[in-house]
Amino acid sequence: MDDATLHEAGELEALRRFLPLLPEGDATAVGPGDDAAVVAAPDGRFVVTTDTMLEGADFRLGWSRWHDLGWKAVATNLIDVAAMGARPTSLVVALAVPPSTRIGALEELARGLGDAIAAMAPGVGVVGGDLGTSRHAVIAVTAFGDLEGRPPVLRSGARPGDAVWVVGDLGRAATGLRHLFVEAVDEAAEPDRDAAELLRAGAHGASIAAQLAPVTPIGAGTLLADLGATAMLDVSDGLALDAARVARASHVRIALDEAAVAAASPDAALAAALHGGEDHALLVTLPAGVAPPAELAGHPVRRIGRVEQAAQGAGDVTLDGEPLEPRGWDPYRAG
């Protein structure tokens, strides 16, 4: 039956197979099965974010396993909740896939969701969603979080004198994507699954995994908030561009140290660390004198710069004192 397609089995059978594989979650009062879910919000506020993963633009089924897609949906959405200083509580997942998609593929995706939650955010539940049809696969995720009485950590709170830190490695995902495009395509430049599997098992396995199934520092968000983080965001579009977002929102200058950035990108070129996308590390500013542990949520913590007064209040970013172009991943300029 795993080889049956959605067209052959129908929606009810697909959901009967898919829903029991999803984790319930500690905050779930009413889960899948009704018109809407009910999730506890003890704080009285909740953090919410949403994102889409589009076949062709965000993933290639010739490279990604369905388990990877479920895993990545968790990793990339819950890190945004963590960046606000909140504890993730629940996800809503909407899928649109071709009718020829195997039911077994949806089961693999559900297991990827559950495995990623168990590894990075235990207690989170998948509380609902939707299943529809599309020519190409679309995965749309909405994530929720609980601030647990904390003020949200915004991009706009960085202050001159703060130190700039990064939790996680930089540049690996972009390096992995480059290897896939160079070494895992056929003569027509289409994804080659066998070549991608060889890359996973080879010397570049860590960078391939960072691109296809990243492990993100979700658990570090609340810890950094409790340490007094003044600003924080998920580094999804490249350090240079995302640091510029903090600088502009906070009306400060972010002064990065090149050697420190290089140390935070042990498996990648400096350009990939600065301008590559999809690292999903946490960029955080902390008051001077506050030193976080060397590791949080299983990820290295490194100081990479400082916050300075901006000239005439205009936020910008420098690298060893020289202006750094805020260039990174932009879906409207890609390709």
VMD Tcl script that draws the C-alpha trace (Angstrom):
set ca {
  {0.00 0.00 0.00}
  {3.00 2.32 0.44}
  {3.28 2.36 -3.36}
  {-0.32 3.48 -3.81}
  {-0.66 7.02 -5.09}
  {-2.93 9.69 -3.65}
  {-5.01 9.44 -6.84}
  {-5.49 5.71 -6.26}
  {-6.09 5.84 -2.50}
  {-7.89 9.15 -2.03}
  {-7.63 11.85 0.62}
  {-9.33 9.98 3.47}
  {-6.96 7.02 3.23}
  {-3.97 9.32 2.94}
  {-4.97 11.22 6.07}
  {-5.74 7.98 7.91}
  {-2.15 6.94 7.30}
  {-0.55 10.36 7.80}
  {-2.17 11.79 10.94}
  {-1.30 9.05 13.46}
  {2.41 9.61 12.71}
  {2.34 13.23 13.90}
  {3.42 14.15 17.46}
  {0.60 15.45 19.68}
  {2.48 18.09 21.68}
  {2.41 19.19 25.30}
  {0.32 22.32 24.63}
  {-2.29 20.63 22.43}
  {-5.81 20.72 23.81}
  {-7.57 19.67 20.58}
  {-5.48 18.24 17.77}
  {-6.23 17.17 14.18}
  {-9.72 15.95 13.39}
  {-11.90 19.02 13.97}
  {-12.24 22.18 11.91}
  {-9.47 23.82 13.93}
  {-7.03 22.94 16.67}
  {-6.92 24.33 20.20}
  {-3.52 25.10 21.72}
  {-2.86 26.32 25.25}
  {-1.33 29.80 25.57}
  {-0.63 30.26 29.30}
  {1.27 33.52 28.75}
  {-1.78 35.15 27.15}
  {0.35 35.99 24.09}
  {1.70 33.70 21.40}
  {4.42 33.98 18.79}
  {3.44 32.97 15.26}
  {5.39 32.68 12.01}
  {4.80 31.08 8.63}
  {6.89 29.90 5.71}
  {6.55 27.93 2.48}
  {8.84 25.40 0.83}
  {8.30 25.19 -2.92}
  {9.53 22.38 -5.14}
  {12.04 23.81 -7.58}
  {12.65 27.03 -5.68}
  {13.38 25.65 -2.19}
  {14.00 21.95 -2.72}
  {14.49 19.34 -5.43}
  {12.93 15.91 -5.02}
  {15.91 14.54 -6.93}
  {18.08 15.48 -3.94}
  {15.78 15.62 -0.92}
  {14.14 12.60 0.62}
  {10.60 13.14 1.90}
  {11.93 12.57 5.41}
  {14.35 15.46 4.79}
  {11.48 17.75 3.85}
  {9.58 17.06 7.05}
  {12.75 17.54 9.07}
  {13.66 20.80 7.33}
  {10.14 22.17 7.75}
  {10.53 21.81 11.52}
  {14.12 23.06 11.67}
  {13.57 26.20 9.61}
  {10.26 27.28 11.09}
  {10.82 26.65 14.78}
  {14.13 28.53 14.72}
  {12.13 31.68 13.88}
  {10.06 31.14 17.02}
  {13.24 30.58 19.02}
  {14.72 33.81 17.65}
  {11.92 35.71 19.40}
  {12.93 34.19 22.73}
  {9.90 31.90 22.78}
  {9.46 28.18 23.37}
  {7.92 26.49 20.31}
  {4.63 24.75 21.05}
  {2.92 23.69 17.83}
  {2.91 23.52 14.04}
  {0.24 23.55 11.36}
  {1.37 21.90 8.11}
  {-0.40 22.32 4.77}
  {0.68 20.12 1.85}
  {-0.13 20.39 -1.82}
  {1.33 17.55 -3.89}
  {0.73 15.92 -7.27}
  {-1.93 13.14 -7.27}
  {0.81 10.73 -8.40}
  {2.60 11.13 -5.04}
  {2.87 7.87 -3.11}
  {1.13 7.65 0.26}
  {4.39 6.19 1.54}
  {6.08 9.48 0.68}
  {3.65 11.37 2.93}
  {4.35 8.88 5.70}
  {8.07 9.55 5.28}
  {7.41 13.30 5.54}
  {5.36 12.78 8.71}
  {8.17 10.72 10.24}
  {10.60 13.51 9.32}
  {8.40 16.01 11.16}
  {8.23 13.79 14.22}
  {11.92 12.89 14.24}
  {12.97 16.53 13.94}
  {10.67 17.57 16.78}
  {12.03 14.79 18.99}
  {15.61 15.85 18.22}
  {15.32 19.64 18.38}
  {12.07 20.67 20.10}
  {10.56 17.90 22.26}
  {6.99 18.63 23.30}
  {5.96 20.42 20.11}
  {2.84 19.10 18.38}
  {1.64 19.07 14.79}
  {-1.95 20.13 15.46}
  {-3.48 20.37 12.02}
  {-3.13 21.48 8.42}
  {-4.44 20.70 4.98}
  {-3.85 18.32 2.10}
  {-4.40 19.46 -1.47}
  {-3.21 18.91 -5.03}
  {-0.67 20.82 -7.07}
  {1.51 20.22 -10.10}
  {4.57 20.67 -7.88}
  {4.95 19.94 -4.18}
  {4.31 22.80 -1.74}
  {4.84 22.59 2.02}
  {3.42 25.50 4.01}
  {4.09 25.62 7.73}
  {2.78 27.90 10.47}
  {4.60 27.68 13.80}
  {3.53 28.91 17.24}
  {5.43 29.61 20.43}
  {4.96 30.62 24.05}
  {6.92 33.55 25.51}
  {6.41 32.16 29.02}
  {6.31 35.64 30.53}
  {9.39 36.97 28.71}
  {9.38 40.10 26.58}
  {9.92 39.18 22.93}
  {13.48 39.61 21.66}
  {13.26 41.89 18.61}
  {15.70 42.88 15.88}
  {15.43 46.47 17.03}
  {16.96 46.14 20.51}
  {20.71 46.09 19.81}
  {22.61 48.87 21.63}
  {26.10 50.34 21.21}
  {28.46 48.42 23.46}
  {26.69 45.09 23.03}
  {28.68 42.08 21.82}
  {27.59 40.17 18.71}
  {27.45 36.38 18.95}
  {26.44 33.53 16.68}
  {25.08 30.16 17.79}
  {25.77 27.53 15.15}
  {28.01 27.28 12.10}
  {27.97 29.59 9.10}
  {28.32 28.80 5.41}
  {27.78 25.03 5.56}
  {24.36 25.00 3.90}
  {25.53 27.19 1.01}
  {28.58 24.96 0.60}
  {26.35 21.89 0.51}
  {24.10 23.47 -2.13}
  {27.13 24.32 -4.27}
  {28.31 20.70 -4.11}
  {24.86 19.49 -5.13}
  {24.66 21.81 -8.14}
  {28.18 20.94 -9.27}
  {28.46 17.25 -8.41}
  {24.91 15.88 -8.21}
  {23.41 16.76 -11.59}
  {23.20 14.85 -14.85}
  {24.20 16.02 -18.33}
  {20.97 18.01 -18.58}
  {21.73 19.75 -15.25}
  {18.85 17.89 -13.57}
  {19.25 16.50 -10.02}
  {20.93 13.11 -9.89}
  {19.71 11.17 -6.83}
  {22.44 8.56 -6.92}
  {25.15 11.24 -7.03}
  {23.47 13.11 -4.18}
  {23.42 9.96 -2.06}
  {27.14 9.46 -2.70}
  {27.77 13.05 -1.56}
  {25.81 12.42 1.64}
  {28.01 9.45 2.43}
  {31.27 11.13 1.48}
  {33.60 13.83 2.74}
  {31.00 16.56 2.14}
  {28.27 14.81 4.12}
  {28.09 17.47 6.84}
  {27.51 20.30 4.38}
  {24.97 18.25 2.40}
  {23.08 17.54 5.63}
  {23.20 21.24 6.57}
  {21.41 22.01 3.33}
  {18.93 19.13 3.09}
  {18.17 18.30 6.75}
  {19.67 20.97 9.03}
  {19.95 20.70 12.80}
  {19.18 24.16 14.17}
  {19.72 25.62 17.68}
  {16.03 25.88 18.54}
  {16.61 25.23 22.23}
  {19.04 28.14 22.51}
  {16.40 30.84 21.97}
  {14.90 30.87 25.45}
  {18.34 30.46 27.04}
  {19.67 33.53 25.23}
  {16.55 35.52 26.10}
  {17.06 34.67 29.76}
  {20.68 35.85 29.49}
  {19.40 39.28 28.46}
  {19.60 39.14 24.65}
  {18.90 42.61 23.27}
  {18.34 41.53 19.65}
  {18.16 38.19 17.88}
  {17.30 36.70 14.51}
  {17.58 33.51 12.49}
  {20.45 33.71 9.98}
  {18.54 32.39 6.98}
  {19.63 34.72 4.18}
  {23.35 35.14 4.91}
  {25.20 36.81 7.76}
  {25.87 40.08 5.91}
  {22.23 40.60 4.95}
  {20.76 39.46 8.26}
  {23.23 41.51 10.32}
  {22.20 44.52 8.22}
  {18.58 43.87 9.18}
  {19.51 44.09 12.87}
  {21.64 47.17 12.27}
  {18.89 49.00 10.42}
  {16.14 48.02 12.84}
  {18.28 49.07 15.81}
  {19.86 52.15 14.17}
  {23.35 50.91 15.00}
  {26.47 49.68 13.26}
  {27.31 45.96 13.45}
  {31.11 45.65 13.38}
  {32.12 42.10 12.45}
  {35.56 40.61 12.98}
  {36.76 38.67 9.91}
  {38.85 36.14 11.85}
  {35.95 35.42 14.20}
  {33.51 34.96 11.32}
  {36.00 32.61 9.66}
  {36.22 30.62 12.91}
  {32.42 30.31 12.86}
  {32.59 28.79 9.37}
  {35.10 25.94 9.79}
  {33.90 24.03 6.71}
  {33.12 26.94 4.40}
  {34.75 29.79 2.55}
  {34.36 33.25 4.05}
  {32.11 34.32 1.16}
  {29.72 31.44 1.90}
  {29.62 32.41 5.58}
  {28.89 36.04 4.78}
  {26.55 35.77 1.82}
  {25.27 32.18 1.60}
  {21.81 31.33 2.84}
  {20.01 28.77 4.97}
  {22.47 28.50 7.84}
  {19.65 28.93 10.38}
  {22.11 29.85 13.10}
  {21.06 32.43 15.69}
  {22.60 35.89 15.48}
  {22.28 37.56 18.88}
  {23.48 40.69 20.64}
  {24.15 40.55 24.38}
  {25.16 43.26 26.83}
  {28.88 43.73 27.36}
  {30.11 41.46 30.13}
  {27.50 38.77 29.49}
  {29.28 35.66 28.25}
  {27.08 32.73 27.18}
  {28.31 29.14 27.51}
  {30.63 27.84 24.80}
  {27.80 25.60 23.62}
  {24.02 25.96 23.64}
  {21.52 23.34 22.50}
  {24.42 21.30 21.14}
  {25.74 24.14 18.96}
  {28.95 26.18 19.31}
  {28.65 29.77 20.52}
  {31.16 32.30 19.16}
  {31.63 36.04 19.57}
  {31.97 37.57 16.09}
  {31.77 41.33 16.62}
  {30.36 44.28 18.49}
  {27.63 46.88 18.23}
  {28.71 50.49 17.61}
  {27.06 53.84 17.29}
  {25.93 54.33 13.69}
  {26.85 57.41 11.73}
  {23.83 59.69 11.59}
  {21.64 56.88 12.90}
  {21.87 54.82 9.70}
  {22.39 51.13 10.37}
  {25.19 49.38 8.50}
  {27.64 46.49 8.79}
  {31.43 46.47 8.61}
  {34.02 43.70 8.35}
  {37.32 44.62 10.00}
  {36.28 48.27 9.71}
  {35.42 48.16 6.00}
  {31.82 48.49 4.75}
  {30.24 45.11 4.05}
  {27.70 44.85 1.25}
  {24.39 43.53 2.65}
  {24.18 40.81 0.02}
  {22.56 37.44 0.60}
  {19.69 35.21 -0.49}
  {16.86 37.14 -2.20}
  {14.23 34.97 -3.95}
  {13.36 37.81 -6.31}
  {16.96 38.16 -7.48}
  {17.90 34.49 -7.55}
  {18.72 32.60 -10.68}
}
mol new
graphics top color blue
foreach p $ca { graphics top sphere $p radius 0.5 }
foreach p [lrange $ca 0 end-1] q [lrange $ca 1 end] { graphics top cylinder $p $q radius 0.2 }
display resetview
